Amino acid sequence: MSDLNIRQKDLWHVYFDPVSGSEQSGNRPAVVISGDTLNKNLNVIIVCPITSSIHDFEGNVILKPNTENGLQKKSEILVFHVRSLSKLRFKKKIGKISEEELNKIKYTLNDLLKY
């Protein structure tokens, strides 16, 4: 297993390729949404990709760059693109989101799974 210390709420640069269809691709930031027990004990991490192409989709969190999240541009967390990735895809930690932002992601995921 990887010895990376990947924790819930962390923002990492992650390599998403290869992809298929309309999946998010390339080397981009992603936020870790899986819990720390899973993150420590499994070789996969559940993330939501982040894009600087703002569409303001209902339920997505918009992040303004700050020292805590480490982003350079205003960005949108693409909650509906949630994905499980190998720890081998994680390149560099760049920051983290707040508990409030994580709760908004959880709310949106719950909403998505209802319908």
C-alpha positions, 0 to 999 in steps of 0.5 A: 500500500502507498504510504501517502497520508491522504485525508478527507477534505484534502485537495490533491493534484490527481492524474485522471487518464485514461478516461472514457466519454465525458469523464473528467480527464487530465492532471487536475485538482480533486477533493478527497471525500472518502473517510480516513479509515478507508483512505488509510486501509485501501489502495483506492480513494474516493474523490470529486474532480475540480475544474476552473471552468465554472458552470455553477451546476446546482449543488456544486461547491464553488471554491475561491482561491485561498491559502487553505485550499491552495488553488490558483483560480476560482474553481467548481467541485464536480460532485456528480463526477465522483470517482474512486481512484488508485493512490498511484494517481495522487501526485501532490497535496495542494490544500484542503477544504472546510468542514462546511464545504465537505458537508455541502458535497455530502448533501449534494451526493445524498440528493443525487442518490435519491433520484 
